[in-house]
């Protein structure tokens, strides 16, 4: 057990160092003064809310160092950016650096991601890098766009405290790539019908992909869980000679697209001996499986103990001739 955890930590540390070494440019910078208020009200995510009376604090910087000494609890940040700064039709990611402890992020009133767990199921994510994909349909390319960040701090210093804060865009060469990272549905049961494309998962819990199960309070499950997500294949995108890169999964997996199993990894070994968790999942998608419009992906995960889940990316569908390049990590930003 200890050896396995040590190996996993070293692998993740090496990946983090490599990612930090990438010299990529932001589309634009979001560092600076944001609107800020302590407290917690759902309407603060709305574009219609008037925050003109709010305080302003610098991002990234711990809120204790901006005058809110000793404050623990809920607080919100808000800022706007112009749609003219975006590149229409391309995939944008919002980077918020590091947040102490828990966050939910909204674009124009719609939640696009979260890290950690809010009370009563509190789980800190103070050392997790925040990078959230923004669905294109949420963006106003002609007007202003609102970013609202809800934060809970359990103790010590809090807030958006360090790291890269800005907007990134995916390279034009990867226009046929389908990004799957972000919010998924999850259920900790094991039923065959969960793989079906028409299964109703409306009452399932949300989880961010990639992240481990601890992010939503699932600890040492030693059992099965299923993930599901719907995604769109735009008209004109490639439908053949495509592969899914399913990230790193702890421990075993089966991946289904539109109800068809496209790949699995299971070395059949026990906890402490299995190396499946350290293998990047790359599976070819058979011709005829992908279709224009709505598609469904389902992932069956078996955990042997300790952490579990789709814990590290990339998680993406990509043309076969770009798989090798894509697995190098961090290269697709500009």
C-alpha positions in Angstrom: 0.0 0.0 0.0 2.7 2.5 1.0 4.8 1.7 -2.0 1.8 2.1 -4.3 0.9 5.5 -2.9 4.5 6.7 -3.1 4.8 5.6 -6.7 1.5 7.4 -7.5 2.7 10.6 -5.7 6.0 10.6 -7.6 4.2 10.1 -11.0 1.8 12.9 -10.3 4.6 15.2 -9.0 6.6 14.6 -12.2 3.5 15.4 -14.3 2.9 18.6 -12.4 6.5 19.7 -12.8 6.4 19.0 -16.6 3.1 20.9 -16.9 4.5 23.9 -15.0 7.5 23.9 -17.3 5.4 24.4 -20.4 5.8 28.0 -21.7 2.4 28.7 -23.1 0.7 32.1 -23.6 -2.7 33.0 -22.2 -5.4 34.3 -24.6 -5.8 37.1 -22.0 -4.9 37.7 -18.3 -7.5 37.9 -15.6 -5.2 38.9 -12.7 -6.2 42.1 -11.0 -9.0 43.5 -8.9 -12.3 41.5 -8.7 -15.5 42.2 -6.9 -15.7 40.4 -3.5 -18.3 39.8 -0.8 -18.3 37.5 2.2 -21.5 35.5 2.7 -23.4 33.1 0.5 -26.4 33.8 -1.7 -27.3 31.9 -4.9 -28.3 35.0 -6.8 -24.7 36.2 -6.7 -24.0 33.8 -9.7 -26.6 35.7 -11.8 -25.7 38.2 -14.6 -28.7 40.3 -13.3 -27.2 40.8 -9.9 -25.8 44.3 -9.1 -22.4 44.0 -7.4 -21.6 47.7 -7.6 -21.5 48.0 -3.8 -19.1 45.1 -3.3 -15.5 45.5 -2.1 -12.7 44.9 -4.6 -9.7 42.6 -3.8 -6.7 41.6 -5.8 -6.7 38.1 -7.5 -4.6 36.0 -6.9 -4.0 36.9 -3.3 -5.3 35.4 0.0 -8.3 37.4 1.2 -6.7 37.8 4.7 -4.0 39.9 3.0 -6.6 42.1 1.4 -8.2 43.1 4.7 -10.4 40.2 5.7 -8.2 39.0 8.6 -9.3 35.8 10.3 -12.4 35.3 8.1 -13.4 31.7 7.6 -16.6 30.7 5.7 -18.3 31.5 2.5 -17.4 34.3 0.0 -17.9 35.1 -3.6 -15.8 36.7 -6.3 -17.1 38.3 -9.5 -15.5 39.8 -12.6 -16.4 40.3 -16.3 -14.6 40.0 -19.6 -15.5 41.1 -23.1 -16.6 38.5 -25.7 -14.5 40.3 -28.3 -11.4 39.0 -26.5 -12.5 35.4 -27.3 -11.9 33.4 -30.5 -15.3 32.3 -31.7 -15.9 28.6 -32.3 -12.8 27.5 -30.5 -12.5 25.8 -27.1 -11.8 28.1 -24.1 -10.5 27.2 -20.7 -10.7 29.3 -17.6 -7.7 29.0 -15.3 -8.1 30.1 -11.6 -4.9 28.9 -10.2 -5.2 27.6 -6.6 -8.1 28.2 -4.3 -8.4 27.6 -0.5 -10.4 25.5 0.1 -13.5 24.7 -2.0 -15.0 26.3 -5.1 -17.8 26.4 -7.6 -17.4 28.4 -10.8 -20.2 30.0 -12.9 -20.1 31.5 -16.4 -23.0 33.8 -17.1 -25.0 32.1 -14.3 -24.3 28.5 -15.3 -22.0 26.3 -13.2 -19.1 24.9 -15.3 -17.1 23.2 -12.6 -16.1 22.7 -8.9 -13.3 21.4 -6.8 -13.5 20.0 -3.3 -16.7 19.5 -1.3 -18.9 22.1 0.5 -20.4 21.4 3.9 -21.9 19.2 5.2 -19.7 16.9 3.0 -16.6 19.1 3.3 -13.4 18.1 1.5 -10.6 20.6 0.8 -9.0 21.0 -2.6 -6.6 23.8 -1.6 -3.7 22.3 -3.6 -5.6 21.4 -6.7 -5.0 23.5 -9.9 -8.3 24.9 -11.2 -8.7 24.6 -15.0 -12.3 24.6 -16.2 -13.6 24.2 -19.8 -16.2 26.7 -20.8 -19.0 25.3 -23.1 -19.2 27.5 -26.2 -23.0 27.9 -25.9 -22.5 29.8 -22.6 -20.4 32.6 -24.1 -21.5 35.9 -25.4 -19.1 36.8 -28.2 -20.5 40.3 -28.7 -21.1 41.5 -25.1 -19.8 41.1 -21.6 -19.4 37.7 -19.8 -19.6 37.2 -16.1 -17.3 34.9 -14.0 -18.7 34.2 -10.5 -16.7 32.0 -8.0 -18.3 30.7 -4.8 -15.7 29.7 -2.2 -15.7 28.1 1.2 -12.7 28.3 3.5 -12.6 26.0 6.5 -9.6 27.6 8.3 -6.4 29.5 7.9 -6.0 31.8 4.9 -8.6 31.6 2.1 -9.5 32.7 -1.4 -8.0 32.6 -4.9 -4.5 32.7 -3.6 -1.9 31.9 -6.3 -1.2 30.6 -9.8 -2.2 31.4 -13.3 -5.5 33.3 -13.6 -6.6 33.8 -17.2 -8.2 32.5 -20.3 -6.7 29.9 -22.6 -7.7 28.6 -26.0 -7.0 25.3 -27.8 -4.8 25.4 -30.9 -6.5 25.6 -34.2 -4.8 22.4 -35.4 -7.0 20.5 -32.9 -10.4 21.6 -34.2 -11.6 18.0 -34.6 -10.7 17.2 -31.0 -13.7 16.7 -28.6 -12.8 17.7 -25.1 -14.5 15.6 -22.4 -13.0 17.0 -19.2 -15.4 18.8 -16.9 -18.6 17.9 -15.1 -19.8 14.3 -15.4 -22.4 12.3 -13.6 -21.4 9.4 -11.2 -23.2 6.7 -9.2 -21.6 4.2 -6.9 -23.5 1.1 -8.0 -22.9 -1.5 -10.8 -25.7 -2.2 -13.3 -25.3 -3.1 -17.0 -28.0 -0.6 -18.1 -25.7 2.3 -17.0 -23.8 1.8 -20.3 -26.9 2.4 -22.5 -27.0 5.7 -24.3 -30.6 6.3 -23.4 -30.3 5.6 -19.7 -31.7 8.4 -17.5 -29.0 9.6 -15.1 -30.8 12.8 -14.0 -30.6 11.9 -10.3 -26.9 11.0 -10.3 -24.3 13.1 -8.4 -21.9 15.4 -10.2 -18.1 14.9 -10.2 -15.3 16.8 -12.0 -13.2 14.8 -14.5 -10.3 14.4 -13.9 -10.4 14.2 -10.1 -10.3 11.3 -7.6 -13.4 10.2 -5.6 -12.2 11.9 -2.5 -13.3 15.2 -4.2 -16.9 14.3 -3.5 -16.4 12.5 -0.2 -16.0 8.9 -1.5 -13.2 7.3 0.4 -11.7 3.8 0.0 -14.7 2.4 -1.9 -13.3 -0.9 -3.0 -16.2 -1.4 -5.3 -17.7 -0.2 -8.6 -18.8 3.2 -9.8 -20.1 4.4 -13.1 -19.5 7.7 -14.9 -21.7 9.2 -17.6 -21.5 12.3 -19.8 -23.3 13.5 -23.0 -21.3 15.4 -25.6 -21.8 16.9 -29.0 -20.0 16.0 -32.2 -20.4 19.1 -34.4 -21.5 18.7 -38.0 -18.5 18.3 -40.2 -16.3 16.7 -37.5 -14.5 13.5 -38.2 -16.4 10.4 -37.3 -13.9 7.7 -38.3 -10.3 7.0 -37.4 -10.8 8.5 -34.0 -9.6 7.4 -30.5 -10.5 8.2 -27.0 -7.8 9.0 -24.5 -9.5 8.2 -21.2 -6.9 9.6 -18.8 -5.5 7.7 -15.9 -8.0 5.6 -13.9 -7.7 4.0 -10.5 -7.9 1.0 -10.9 -9.8 -0.9 -13.6 -12.1 0.4 -16.3 -14.5 -0.3 -19.2 -15.4 2.6 -21.5 -18.6 2.6 -23.6 -19.6 5.1 -26.3 -23.2 5.1 -27.3 -23.6 1.7 -25.6 -20.7 0.1 -27.4 -17.6 -1.0 -25.4 -14.5 0.5 -27.0 -11.9 -0.6 -24.5 -10.9 -1.9 -21.1 -7.9 -2.1 -18.8 -7.6 -4.7 -16.1 -4.4 -6.5 -15.3 -6.2 -8.8 -12.8 -3.8 -8.1 -10.0 -4.6 -7.2 -6.4 -4.0 -3.9 -4.5 -0.3 -3.3 -4.1 0.5 -5.4 -7.2 -1.8 -3.9 -9.9 -0.2 -1.3 -12.2 -3.4 -0.5 -14.1 -3.8 2.8 -12.3 -0.6 4.1 -13.9 -1.6 3.3 -17.5 -3.0 6.0 -19.8 -6.1 4.7 -21.4 -6.0 5.0 -25.2 -8.7 3.1 -27.2 -9.6 3.2 -30.9 -13.3 4.0 -31.6 -14.8 1.5 -34.1 -16.3 3.0 -37.3 -20.0 3.8 -36.9 -19.9 4.4 -33.1 -19.6 8.2 -33.2 -22.4 10.2 -34.7 -23.1 13.8 -35.5 -25.0 15.5 -32.7 -25.6 14.0 -29.2 -23.4 11.1 -28.0 -23.0 9.4 -24.6 -19.9 8.1 -22.9 -20.1 5.8 -19.9 -17.2 4.5 -17.9 -17.3 1.6 -15.4 -14.6 1.9 -12.8 -13.5 -0.7 -10.2 -11.5 0.5 -7.3 -9.2 -1.8 -5.3 -8.8 0.6 -2.4 -7.5 4.0 -1.3 -8.1 6.6 -4.0 -10.3 5.8 -7.0 -11.7 7.3 -10.2 -10.6 9.1 -13.4 -7.9 11.0 -11.5 -5.8 12.6 -14.2 -6.2 13.7 -17.8 -6.2 14.1 -20.7 -9.8 12.9 -21.3 -10.5 13.6 -24.9 -11.6 12.1 -28.3 -8.9 12.8 -30.9 -8.1 11.8 -34.5 -5.8 8.8 -34.6 -3.0 10.7 -36.3 -2.9 13.2 -33.3 -2.9 10.7 -30.5 0.9 10.5 -30.0 1.2 14.3 -30.0 -1.7 14.8 -27.6 -0.3 12.4 -25.0 2.8 14.5 -24.4 0.8 16.9 -22.2 0.4 20.6 -22.2 1.4 21.1 -25.8 -2.0 22.1 -27.2 -2.2 25.5 -25.5 -1.0 28.7 -27.1 
